[in-house]
């Protein structure tokens, strides 16, 4: 079993920062970065769960839902991730998205 704790911690930190961010920060870039990350994490989870099936795209539920969408997507991924390398790669994605979001 793969330890996904580093991934869930990274996303929990990012989500907490998003929830604390002012609306102006969310409007500028943070919410779109979070949605992009959530969509990528969801795509990866779906590909691991059902290889060869076209992944569904996570809808845009609005800037105030971005933190929750990232959290849900990472928890879905954490249940199906198979290797330590996949964990590290996903952590890298989260950290990069957080930097771009500026939170």
C-alpha positions as CSV (number, residue, x, y, z in Angstrom):
1,X,0.0,0.0,0.0
2,X,1.3,3.4,-1.0
3,X,1.5,6.2,1.6
4,X,-0.4,9.1,0.2
5,X,-0.1,11.3,3.3
6,X,2.3,13.8,1.7
7,X,-0.3,14.3,-1.1
8,X,-3.3,14.8,1.1
9,X,-1.3,17.1,3.4
10,X,-0.2,19.2,0.4
11,X,-3.7,19.6,-0.9
12,X,-5.2,20.2,2.6
13,X,-2.6,23.1,3.0
14,X,-3.5,24.5,-0.5
15,X,-7.2,24.2,0.2
16,X,-6.9,26.0,3.5
17,X,-5.0,28.8,1.9
18,X,-7.7,29.1,-0.8
19,X,-10.4,29.2,1.8
20,X,-8.6,32.0,3.6
21,X,-7.8,34.0,0.4
22,X,-9.6,37.2,-0.3
23,X,-12.2,37.2,-3.1
24,X,-9.9,39.4,-5.2
25,X,-7.1,36.8,-5.1
26,X,-9.5,34.1,-6.1
27,X,-10.8,36.1,-9.0
28,X,-7.3,37.0,-10.3
29,X,-5.9,33.5,-10.5
30,X,-6.2,31.3,-7.5
31,X,-9.6,29.8,-8.2
32,X,-8.7,29.0,-11.9
33,X,-5.4,27.4,-10.8
34,X,-7.3,25.3,-8.2
35,X,-9.9,24.2,-10.8
36,X,-7.2,23.3,-13.2
37,X,-5.4,21.2,-10.6
38,X,-8.7,19.6,-9.5
39,X,-9.4,18.6,-13.1
40,X,-5.9,17.1,-13.6
41,X,-6.1,15.1,-10.3
42,X,-9.6,13.9,-11.2
43,X,-8.4,12.9,-14.7
44,X,-5.5,10.9,-13.2
45,X,-7.8,9.1,-10.8
46,X,-10.3,8.2,-13.5
47,X,-7.5,6.9,-15.8
48,X,-6.3,4.7,-13.0
49,X,-9.8,3.5,-12.1
50,X,-10.9,2.9,-15.7
51,X,-8.1,2.7,-18.2
52,X,-9.2,3.3,-21.8
53,X,-12.4,5.1,-20.7
54,X,-12.7,8.8,-21.6
55,X,-12.4,10.7,-18.3
56,X,-15.2,13.1,-17.4
57,X,-14.3,16.8,-16.9
58,X,-14.9,18.2,-13.4
59,X,-17.3,21.1,-13.9
60,X,-16.6,24.6,-12.8
61,X,-18.6,25.1,-9.6
62,X,-17.4,28.6,-9.0
63,X,-14.5,30.2,-7.3
64,X,-15.8,29.6,-3.8
65,X,-16.0,25.8,-4.4
66,X,-12.4,25.5,-5.8
67,X,-10.9,24.4,-2.5
68,X,-13.5,21.7,-2.1
69,X,-13.1,20.5,-5.6
70,X,-9.3,20.1,-5.2
71,X,-9.9,18.3,-1.9
72,X,-12.4,15.9,-3.4
73,X,-10.2,15.2,-6.5
74,X,-7.1,14.4,-4.4
75,X,-9.0,12.1,-2.1
76,X,-10.3,10.2,-5.1
77,X,-6.8,10.0,-6.5
78,X,-5.4,8.9,-3.1
79,X,-7.6,5.8,-3.1
80,X,-6.4,4.5,-6.4
81,X,-2.8,5.8,-6.7
82,X,-0.4,2.9,-7.1
83,X,3.2,4.0,-6.7
84,X,5.4,6.4,-4.6
85,X,6.4,8.1,-7.8
86,X,2.8,8.9,-8.6
87,X,2.4,10.4,-5.2
88,X,5.5,12.6,-5.6
89,X,4.4,13.7,-9.0
90,X,1.0,14.7,-7.7
91,X,2.6,16.5,-4.8
92,X,4.7,18.4,-7.3
93,X,1.6,19.4,-9.2
94,X,-0.1,20.7,-6.1
95,X,3.0,22.7,-5.0
96,X,3.3,24.3,-8.5
97,X,-0.4,25.2,-8.6
98,X,-0.2,26.8,-5.2
99,X,2.8,28.9,-6.3
100,X,1.0,30.0,-9.4
101,X,-2.2,30.8,-7.4
102,X,-0.2,33.0,-5.1
103,X,-1.7,31.7,-1.9
